[in-house]
Amino acid sequence: MTLSSDPISLAVLAVNTLVGAVLVAGAYDLKDHVLGWISWIGGAVVGGFVGWVVLPEFVAVPPAAGQRLVLAGAAVLIGTVLGRVLIPLAARFAVSIAAFVFATLAVLVLTAGESLLRRFYDPGASGLDAVAVDAAIESSLLSQPAFQRFLLVAVLVGVVAGILAMRYYDYIITVSLVALGAGLVATTVPVWQAVAAGESVAFVEQAGPSNAAFAAVFVVGVAVQYVRHSGSGPGGSDALA
């Protein structure tokens, strides 16, 4: 069965491609809307779960089905409002914390990583056995001046990375949305190739990401955001320049 004889498959493929293209082309403009919808939906889901599953467990008399539904509905409303307020703040802090952790670990690996690997890693073992956890704990690593210097530098770099991530949070989210859109488009490329070749379509087997297509679409998306918003940084500065 070809795609031309299956309008449902055509619609699914077209929608996936369109959503990906819209994210790639309008990531900066859409970031607040996407995060807003995620906040509403996430808050509602958490509120509904709390109201339907968690709260009835703390009630002496199990509520009837109607009461439970009312309780869940009220929790959904409260969760929706709280999610809209709290999730964007949590996302901003999560990006900053992630930048701090990754930068700190990266510096530690680049500085003290080789010596740590020689002391506490056994390449001949596999899994958790390859790491000498007991030896690392007993080594008093934190009391060694050399490691303390490495750790201090790593923490300072991590703090700077966290501050920069907080400062340029909008652009980090923008690049993330561009990557998401590029991933969606790249996933549909093999299916479109199958359509062009007149083959029967099987989304599960064919809808695999194309690395070349992802890279190309991602670069184009970042370039589009740069051209459209290079002068829209905080205070009118050329933040993307």
PLY file of the C-alpha trace (Angstrom):
ply
format ascii 1.0
element vertex 241
property float x
property float y
property float z
element edge 240
property int vertex1
property int vertex2
end_header
0.00 0.00 0.00
1.50 3.31 -1.06
1.07 6.58 0.71
-1.00 8.02 -2.11
-3.70 5.46 -1.39
-3.62 6.14 2.36
-4.69 9.73 3.13
-4.40 9.13 6.89
-0.73 8.23 6.57
-0.23 11.23 4.30
-1.85 13.50 6.88
0.29 12.11 9.73
3.47 12.49 7.70
2.57 16.00 6.56
1.66 17.14 10.09
4.92 15.81 11.55
6.91 17.52 8.83
4.96 20.76 9.20
5.34 20.85 12.99
9.07 20.26 12.69
9.43 22.95 10.02
7.45 25.46 12.11
9.65 24.80 15.14
12.80 25.20 13.06
11.63 28.44 11.44
9.94 30.07 14.44
11.65 28.65 17.52
12.45 32.03 19.10
8.93 33.36 18.58
7.32 30.12 19.78
9.45 29.46 22.87
7.15 31.28 25.30
4.04 29.66 23.81
5.55 26.17 23.90
6.75 26.57 27.47
3.37 28.01 28.41
1.49 25.03 27.00
3.92 22.63 28.67
3.32 24.46 31.96
-0.46 24.31 31.65
-0.53 20.66 30.64
2.18 19.56 33.07
0.48 21.32 35.98
-2.88 19.84 35.04
-1.48 16.30 34.78
0.30 16.53 38.13
-2.75 18.11 39.77
-5.04 15.44 38.38
-2.76 12.67 39.60
-2.57 14.21 43.06
-6.32 14.74 43.25
-7.30 11.33 41.88
-4.62 9.08 43.37
-2.72 10.76 46.20
-5.26 12.80 48.17
-7.86 10.00 48.55
-5.19 7.92 50.30
-5.06 10.48 53.12
-8.83 10.60 53.64
-10.19 8.45 56.47
-13.27 7.46 54.43
-12.60 6.73 50.76
-14.55 9.25 48.67
-17.28 8.14 46.33
-16.70 8.24 42.60
-18.45 11.61 42.24
-16.55 13.17 45.15
-13.29 11.80 43.81
-14.04 13.32 40.42
-14.78 16.71 41.99
-11.58 16.49 44.04
-9.56 15.60 40.97
-11.16 18.44 38.99
-10.30 20.98 41.68
-6.75 19.62 41.85
-6.44 19.92 38.06
-7.45 23.59 38.21
-5.04 24.33 41.05
-2.26 22.35 39.38
-2.81 24.16 36.09
-2.39 27.58 37.72
0.59 26.52 39.81
2.20 24.79 36.85
1.91 27.92 34.71
3.68 29.91 37.43
6.24 27.42 38.73
7.30 25.31 35.74
8.88 28.21 33.76
10.85 29.17 36.88
11.86 25.56 37.45
12.91 25.23 33.79
15.10 28.32 34.05
16.81 27.04 37.18
17.08 23.53 35.71
18.95 24.89 32.68
21.30 26.84 34.94
21.92 23.87 37.25
22.50 21.54 34.29
25.04 23.97 32.85
26.81 24.16 36.22
26.94 20.37 36.64
28.09 19.60 33.09
30.71 22.36 33.06
32.06 21.31 36.45
32.27 17.66 35.45
33.83 18.54 32.10
36.60 20.55 33.75
37.24 17.79 36.28
37.49 15.22 33.52
39.86 17.40 31.50
42.09 18.23 34.47
42.04 15.41 36.98
40.30 12.82 34.87
43.35 10.94 33.63
44.91 10.55 37.07
41.55 9.51 38.56
41.06 6.93 35.83
44.47 5.44 36.48
43.76 5.14 40.20
40.14 4.10 40.37
39.21 2.57 36.99
40.00 -0.94 35.83
39.62 -1.20 32.02
39.71 -4.99 32.28
36.48 -5.10 34.31
32.96 -4.28 33.20
30.03 -2.38 34.64
30.21 -1.14 38.20
33.11 -3.50 38.90
35.31 -1.32 36.70
35.11 1.54 39.24
36.92 1.06 42.54
34.33 2.88 44.65
35.76 1.76 48.01
39.25 2.85 47.02
37.94 6.25 45.94
36.14 6.74 49.26
39.13 5.63 51.33
41.63 7.72 49.39
40.67 11.03 51.07
40.74 12.60 47.64
39.17 15.85 48.80
42.00 16.40 51.30
44.67 16.40 48.59
45.80 19.95 47.62
46.17 19.11 43.93
42.62 17.80 43.66
41.31 20.73 45.72
42.78 23.12 43.14
41.24 21.17 40.29
37.90 21.12 42.10
38.01 24.86 42.82
38.69 25.68 39.18
35.94 23.30 38.07
33.41 24.84 40.46
34.30 28.37 39.33
33.88 27.38 35.70
30.58 25.70 36.58
29.32 28.84 38.33
30.18 30.96 35.31
28.46 28.45 33.02
25.37 28.48 35.25
25.22 32.28 35.24
25.62 32.38 31.47
22.91 29.76 31.06
20.57 31.84 33.21
21.49 34.95 31.24
21.00 33.35 27.84
18.16 31.04 28.82
15.93 32.24 25.97
18.54 31.32 23.39
19.20 27.93 24.95
15.48 27.15 24.76
15.43 28.45 21.19
18.28 26.15 20.13
16.55 23.25 21.91
13.34 23.88 19.96
15.31 24.11 16.72
16.91 20.75 17.56
13.47 19.26 18.30
12.07 20.54 15.02
15.12 19.34 13.10
14.70 15.93 14.71
11.06 15.74 13.60
11.92 16.74 10.04
14.89 14.38 9.90
12.70 11.52 11.09
10.28 12.04 8.19
12.98 12.25 5.52
13.34 8.45 5.04
9.56 8.15 4.75
9.40 10.87 2.09
12.21 9.09 0.27
10.16 5.90 0.33
7.19 7.81 -1.04
9.29 9.29 -3.83
10.54 5.79 -4.70
6.98 4.46 -4.84
7.54 2.03 -1.99
4.94 0.97 0.53
5.13 2.99 3.71
5.81 1.57 7.16
6.38 4.33 9.69
7.89 2.10 12.37
10.56 0.70 10.06
11.19 3.79 7.92
10.78 6.72 10.31
14.38 6.68 11.51
16.38 9.87 11.99
18.68 10.90 9.16
21.85 12.37 10.66
22.70 14.34 7.54
19.19 15.78 7.31
19.19 16.64 11.03
22.51 18.47 10.77
21.43 20.38 7.67
18.02 21.39 9.05
19.51 22.30 12.44
22.15 24.56 10.88
19.51 26.20 8.66
17.24 26.71 11.69
19.97 28.33 13.78
20.87 30.56 10.82
17.24 31.60 10.42
16.96 32.50 14.11
20.20 34.47 13.89
19.04 36.45 10.86
15.59 37.14 12.30
16.51 37.88 15.92
20.17 38.89 16.08
19.13 42.35 17.30
16.40 41.28 19.74
18.60 40.53 22.74
18.11 42.10 26.16
18.42 45.84 26.00
18.40 45.73 22.23
21.91 44.33 22.12
23.10 41.98 19.41
22.82 38.97 21.68
23.02 36.41 18.90
25.92 38.07 17.22
0 1
1 2
2 3
3 4
4 5
5 6
6 7
7 8
8 9
9 10
10 11
11 12
12 13
13 14
14 15
15 16
16 17
17 18
18 19
19 20
20 21
21 22
22 23
23 24
24 25
25 26
26 27
27 28
28 29
29 30
30 31
31 32
32 33
33 34
34 35
35 36
36 37
37 38
38 39
39 40
40 41
41 42
42 43
43 44
44 45
45 46
46 47
47 48
48 49
49 50
50 51
51 52
52 53
53 54
54 55
55 56
56 57
57 58
58 59
59 60
60 61
61 62
62 63
63 64
64 65
65 66
66 67
67 68
68 69
69 70
70 71
71 72
72 73
73 74
74 75
75 76
76 77
77 78
78 79
79 80
80 81
81 82
82 83
83 84
84 85
85 86
86 87
87 88
88 89
89 90
90 91
91 92
92 93
93 94
94 95
95 96
96 97
97 98
98 99
99 100
100 101
101 102
102 103
103 104
104 105
105 106
106 107
107 108
108 109
109 110
110 111
111 112
112 113
113 114
114 115
115 116
116 117
117 118
118 119
119 120
120 121
121 122
122 123
123 124
124 125
125 126
126 127
127 128
128 129
129 130
130 131
131 132
132 133
133 134
134 135
135 136
136 137
137 138
138 139
139 140
140 141
141 142
142 143
143 144
144 145
145 146
146 147
147 148
148 149
149 150
150 151
151 152
152 153
153 154
154 155
155 156
156 157
157 158
158 159
159 160
160 161
161 162
162 163
163 164
164 165
165 166
166 167
167 168
168 169
169 170
170 171
171 172
172 173
173 174
174 175
175 176
176 177
177 178
178 179
179 180
180 181
181 182
182 183
183 184
184 185
185 186
186 187
187 188
188 189
189 190
190 191
191 192
192 193
193 194
194 195
195 196
196 197
197 198
198 199
199 200
200 201
201 202
202 203
203 204
204 205
205 206
206 207
207 208
208 209
209 210
210 211
211 212
212 213
213 214
214 215
215 216
216 217
217 218
218 219
219 220
220 221
221 222
222 223
223 224
224 225
225 226
226 227
227 228
228 229
229 230
230 231
231 232
232 233
233 234
234 235
235 236
236 237
237 238
238 239
239 240
